[in-house]
């Protein structure tokens, strides 16, 4: 980083990590915030970190709590994607970049949001389901499974597992888990993931490579390796100098890459590069039609176990909405029709219930329920 940049980075550890959220355009909400994330119009910095768990609008998918640097994916997609595409987010949990991507993709696009680790895939499924956008498929597969299925995509996001240096300020455990051996393990694994992904990329398609770490082994050296081993062109992404983004730190490698460093950017650590597979004029591969009709049967698709359909809506006050999110049985108004209903808060859907007359069976998925027994009496006003 050099002395000046490194010293400023170290000073940032004495500063409070910024809290930011990204609004869901499906809901017409506003944020009582004075500062917008400059590279993402839907992103906002908050003055503090509220208790999101106790806000029903958070559970309803009105906004996503996301670190601001990660929202740079919005800027990239808005710049390069102008027509319907098939996109794969290969290592997607918990879902921040996937929900951002689905918001930005043109109408008619399909997003496959994948997570190899089963437990994390369930968290991804929850967040994608709550986000509420159509044409989004959640899968639980390894990168090689997509290659074996001969799936093809126009955009593949490889937000690869990394040594996590960019999380040092936000998560002290990331420091204790770091080692030189882990860096070596990570850059090798990252190349394996990219190699599988490249086989699934249509001619002219985009590979977005990102990590939440700083070292050049996992970043610039891997990007250089992609260019040297594949027909790849590194694309330039216009940015504003006021954003404080750092370019390449690898001597002799001046290609356009984008590094977010606390102290220089208002966010946590992130690295991103955008590469295009050559033969751009050859057009999209034939597998786009294949993907639009559903992934190959060998691809494991996850679905939320909730009744589907349009049901009568029952709006609850704050205290009752929290009881619903805890999974408790409810007594609904006497005039509520029997059968499946949609529980709402401030007009926004939270999930299903089944009204049987004297009470309603709570159908909110058990893994999603609020676990704490302490519940506030007043709602946090995070968005309006």
N, C-alpha and C positions, 0 to 999 in steps of 0.2 A: 504493500500500500504506500510505502514511503513514510518518512517520519511525520510529516504534517498531517496526512490523512489518517495514519494510524493513531496519532495522539488525539485527534478529534473523535475518532471512533471509540477510543477508550473512555473519553469524557462522557460520551453518550450513555455509558452504563450508570452514571449518576443521575440520569434524567428519567422521568417516568415514560414508559413505553406508551405511545399514543394508542387510543382506542378508536376504531373506525367501524362503520357499518355501510352496507351497500343495499340500497332500496330495491324492492321488487316492482318493476313497472306495471305488473298486473294489478297492483293496488295503488290507489291515488293517495299516497301518504306524503307528509312533509316532515322535515327534521328541524327542530329548533337548534340549529347549529350555525356557527359563524364562519365555518371554513369547509369548503368542498375539497375532496381529493382531486388534485389538478389533472391527473391522467384518466379519471373515471367520473363522468358527470353524475352517476348514480351513487357515488361514494361520498361519505361525510365523516369528518373527525368529530368525536364527542369530547366534551369538556372533562369528563371523568369516565369511570367504568361502572355503569349501573349493574344491577342484578338482573341480567337478561332472563334468567330462569323464571322469574316471577312476572314476566310480561307475556300475556297470551298472544299478543301480536307477533312476538318473536316465534312462538310455536306455530303460528298460523302461516309463517313464511312471508310476512310483510317486509321483512328485511333479513339480511344475513350478516352475522358478525364476522368480518374478514379483515385481516391485516392489510393495510393500505398498499404496500408494495406489490402484493399478489394481485391487486386490481389492475396492474399493468396489462394483463391479458385482455382487458376490455379495449384498451388503446390499440393493441396489436390487431385484434379481430376487426375492429371498426375500420382500420386502415386497409386491410388486405382482403376482406371477404365481402363481396358485393352481390353474390348470387347464391341460390340454395346449394348446400354442401352436405356431405356425410362426414361427421367429425367423430374421432375417438379420443377420449381423455383416458389415457392408459393406466395411470396410477392416481386415481381421482379422489380417494377419501381424504378428508371428510366431505368434500364437495364444493369448496369455495370457488375454485376456478371453473368447475363444471356449471354451477348455477350462473356464474358470470358469463360463461360462453353461451349457454342456451339463451340468455337474454339478448345477446348481441348477434346471434346467427340469423340470417335472413329467413323470412317465412318460407316454409317448404323444406327446411333443413332437418336433418336428424342428428342427434347426439347420442353416442354410446358412451356411457360413463362407467368405467370399469375399475374394480379394485381387486387385486389378487388375494388379499388376506380376508378370510371369511368374516371375522368379527368386525373389521373395519368396513367391509362391504355392506353390512347391515346399517351402520351409521350413515354411509353414503346413501343408501336407499331411503332412509328416513329424511335426510335433507333434500334429496331430489324430489321426493314425493310432496313434501311440504312446500317446495318452491312452486309447484303446480303448473309447469309448462308442458305442453304436449310434445310428442315426437322426441321423447327422451327415454332411453332404455338403460337400465342399470344391470351390469353383469359382474360376475365373480369368476375371473379367469386369469391365467398367466399370459404374458405377451405371446409366448409361443403358440398358445391355443388359437389366437386370431390368425397367425401365419398358417397354421395347419388347416384352418377352416377356409383359407384363401379369401378372407375378408379384405375389402379394399376401402380406403377412405381418402377424402380430399384433404383433410386436416388431421394430424395426429399431435396431440399434446403429450409430451413426455416430461412430466413433472416428477423426475426420477428420485428414488430414495437416495439420501445423501448424508454426509457427516453432520449436518445440522448447525454449522457455525452461525448461520443467520438467526438462529433462535437463542443464542447465548443470553441476550438481554431479557428476552421474554420468558425463557424457561431455564432456570439454573441447572436442571437435570441434564440439559444438552451439553453443559460444560463437563460434568463428571463422566458422561458417556463418550466423550470425544477421545480419539487416539490416532496416532499416525497409522496404525494398523487398520483402523476402520476407514480412514481416507483411502488407503490402498485397496481395500475390499470394495469400497463404494465406486471408485472410478472404473473398476473392471466390470462390476455389475451394471453400471450405467451404459457401458458400451454394448453389453449383451442385450439390454433392453432396446437400445436404439437399433441394433442390427435386426432384431425381430420386427420392430415397428417399420423400418424402411421397406421391408418386403410387402407391407400392407398399405403402402402409400401410393396413390395414383400418380402417374406422370404429371408434372406440374403442381403436385400437391405440396402443402406446407407441413414441415416438421417444426414444432415449437419446443425447444429444449429449455428446461428450467430446473434450477435447484434452489435450495435455501441455504447455500453455503458460499464461502468466499474464495477458497483456494483455487489456483489455476488448474490443478490436476483434474478436478471434477468439473471445471468450467471451460476455460479457453482451450486447454489441451484436448478435451473431448470434442469440442466444436471443430478444432483443427483436424482431429482424427476423422471426423465425419466427412469433411471436405476432401481429405486425402484418399479416403477409401470408397467414397460414393460420388455419384454425379450430383453434387449439391452446390447450390449457390447461397451464400449468406446475404440476407436482405437487410437493408438499412431501414430503421424505424425513426422517423422524425420525432424529436423531443425538444422540450423547452429547457434552456440552460438553468432556469430557476428551479427545475425539478431536482437538481443536484444528483443526476445519474452519472455514474463513473463508467468509463469505457474499459477497453482491454488493459489488463495489468500484466500480460505475458509479453516479455521482451521479444520483438521481432514478429508479433502477431497483432496487426492493426485493424482486423476486421470489425465490423459493427456488432458489439455485444453490449449488454446493459446490466450494470451491477448497482444494486441499491444498498447503501451502507448507512446505518444509523449514525447520526451526526452530520451527514450530508443530505440524506433524504429523510422525510418524515414518515418513517415506517421501519420495518425490520429488514433483515438481510434477504436479498433475492438476486438471482442471476438469470438472465434470459437471452436466448438467441433465436432468430427465425431463419430457417433454411428452406429453400425451394428445391424440390426434385426436378432435375432438368427434363427436357422434352416437353416444355410447357405447351407448345402449340399442338401437341398430339391429342389434346382433349382428355376428358375424364375417362377412366377405365370402365369397362362394361359392368363391373361389380357394383357400381352405384345403384343400379336398379335392383340388384340382388339384396343390397343392404336395406333399401327402402321398404322392401317387402318383409323384412325381419332377418335377424342374424341367423347364421347356420345353426342347425339343431345341436351341434356339438358345443355351442356357446351356452354357458349357464346363465340364464336370465333370472333376475330376482324381481319379485312383485310384492307390494304391500298387501297384507291380508286384511282388506277392508271391503265392505260391500260397495259396489259401483252403481252409479245412477244418480238421477236428480231426485232429491227427497225434500220434504217440507223443512223449512229452516226454523230453528228455535234460538232466539238470541238471549244470552245469559248475562247477568251483571258480573262484575269482576270476581267477587267471592265464589260464585257458583262456577264460573269459568275455570278457576283454579281447582275446584273440587273435581271438575270434569277431567282436567289435565292430570290429576292425581289418580284417576281411574275409579273414583267413587261412584256409587249408584246415585241417580238424580231423581227428584220429583219435579216433573215438568208441569207447566200450566194446564189446567183442567181441559181447556179447549184444544190441546195438542192432539193431532190425529195419531192413531195407533200405527205401529209398524216402524220402519226405519225413518229416522229424521237426521238432519245435519245440525249439529250444535255450532252456533256462531257467537262471536264476541265483537261488538261494535260493527256487526254486519259482515264480518270476515269468518269464513269457515274454519273451525278447529278440527272437526272429525265427526264420525257417525255415532249414533246411539239407537237403541230399539225401544220404543215406548210401548209398554205393555199395560198401561192404564194407571195403576197405583204407583208405579215407579218406572224408571227407564234403565235398561241394561246398558252399561258403559262399554262401548266398542272401541275406545281409543287403544291403539296397540300397546301392550304391556311394556315392551322395551323403551317406548317413548315417554312413559309417564314420569312426572315429577316425583322424585324419591323423598325429598325433605318433608318433615312434618311441620316445620315452622313456615307459616304462610303470612305475608303482610296483609294489612287491611286495605291499603291504598295501592293503586296500580302505579308503577313507574311510568313517567311520561317521557318515553324515548322518541317515539314518532307520533304524529297526529294523523 
